[in-house]
Amino acid sequence: MKGEPILPVINRSLLIVYAKEPFVEWLCSLPVPSEHADMFLGPKTLESINRDPPCFLIPNDCDPQDALEHYFPIIIHELFSAWSTDENQWPDKFNLRTFKKWFDVKSSMIIHDCNGKEPLDYDV
């Protein structure tokens, strides 16, 4: 057993999305809705927003750039709706080129499951 992996590897890869300054500027321009006031407390800085960046599981046999292009509409929806459910407050004509100006994406191809004895569960 010595030298052999002990943690199972999930059959997915990961995209990690970090905000850049244009996203923070948009976020700071939003009115503070009362139902989400707790999310809006405190300063909104790159550091505070990127402290816990959103992550997206993608197929493990997919190139990260290809996955970003394919899942871009879903990812954008998740990123903006986390802060405003009013789509009128979202930026107009947001395309992949603009996305790359607003966000930095890192990827990881190997995801170890430290809790591999318990099945994954999905919240929808």
C-alpha positions in Angstrom: 0.0 0.0 0.0 3.0 2.3 0.6 3.2 4.7 -2.3 -0.2 3.9 -3.7 -3.0 6.6 -3.8 -5.5 6.1 -1.0 -8.1 8.7 -2.0 -10.5 8.1 -4.9 -10.4 10.5 -7.8 -13.7 12.0 -9.0 -14.3 11.6 -12.7 -14.6 15.3 -13.3 -12.2 18.2 -13.7 -12.7 21.6 -12.2 -12.9 25.2 -13.4 -12.3 27.8 -10.7 -13.5 31.3 -11.6 -11.8 34.4 -10.0 -13.3 37.8 -10.4 -11.4 40.7 -11.9 -11.9 44.4 -11.2 -14.8 44.9 -13.8 -16.9 42.3 -11.9 -16.3 44.1 -8.6 -17.3 47.4 -10.2 -20.5 45.9 -11.5 -21.2 44.3 -8.1 -20.6 47.6 -6.3 -23.1 49.3 -8.7 -26.0 47.0 -7.6 -28.6 48.2 -5.2 -28.7 46.2 -2.0 -31.8 44.0 -2.0 -33.1 43.4 1.5 -33.5 39.6 0.9 -29.8 39.3 0.2 -28.4 42.0 2.6 -26.2 39.6 4.4 -24.3 38.8 1.2 -23.7 42.6 0.6 -22.4 43.4 4.0 -18.8 44.5 4.2 -16.5 45.8 1.6 -16.6 44.2 -1.9 -13.0 43.9 -3.0 -11.2 41.5 -5.3 -9.7 39.8 -2.2 -13.1 39.4 -0.4 -14.9 38.1 -3.5 -12.1 35.7 -4.5 -11.7 34.4 -1.0 -14.2 31.6 -1.9 -14.4 31.5 -5.7 -17.1 29.6 -7.5 -16.0 26.3 -8.9 -17.6 24.3 -11.7 -17.2 20.6 -12.4 -16.7 19.7 -16.0 -16.2 16.3 -17.8 -12.7 15.0 -17.1 -12.0 14.3 -20.7 -12.8 17.9 -21.7 -10.2 20.6 -22.4 -10.8 23.4 -19.9 -11.0 26.1 -22.7 -13.4 24.0 -24.7 -15.5 23.4 -21.5 -15.5 27.1 -20.8 -16.8 27.9 -24.3 -19.4 25.1 -24.0 -20.7 25.9 -20.5 -20.2 29.7 -20.7 -23.9 30.5 -20.7 -24.6 28.4 -17.6 -21.5 29.7 -15.8 -22.4 33.3 -16.5 -26.0 32.7 -15.3 -24.7 31.2 -12.0 -22.2 34.0 -11.5 -24.6 36.9 -12.0 -27.7 35.3 -10.4 -25.7 34.7 -7.2 -25.6 38.5 -6.8 -28.8 39.6 -8.6 -31.8 37.7 -9.7 -32.9 40.7 -11.8 -31.5 40.0 -15.2 -32.1 43.6 -16.1 -29.2 44.5 -13.8 -26.8 42.1 -15.6 -24.4 43.5 -18.2 -25.8 43.7 -21.7 -24.2 41.6 -24.5 -21.9 39.6 -22.2 -19.9 37.3 -24.4 -16.9 35.1 -23.9 -14.4 37.9 -24.8 -16.0 40.1 -22.1 -16.0 37.2 -19.7 -12.2 36.9 -20.0 -11.9 40.6 -19.2 -14.1 40.2 -16.1 -12.9 36.8 -14.8 -9.8 34.6 -14.6 -10.3 30.9 -14.9 -8.0 28.2 -13.4 -8.5 24.5 -13.8 -7.6 21.3 -12.1 -7.8 18.0 -13.8 -7.5 15.7 -10.8 -10.1 16.0 -8.0 -9.5 13.8 -5.0 -12.4 12.9 -2.8 -11.4 13.0 0.9 -14.8 11.8 1.8 -14.9 9.0 -0.8 -16.9 6.6 1.4 -20.0 8.8 1.2 -21.7 9.3 -2.2 -21.8 12.7 -3.8 -25.1 14.6 -3.3 -26.5 17.4 -5.5 -28.4 20.4 -4.2 -30.7 21.8 -6.9 
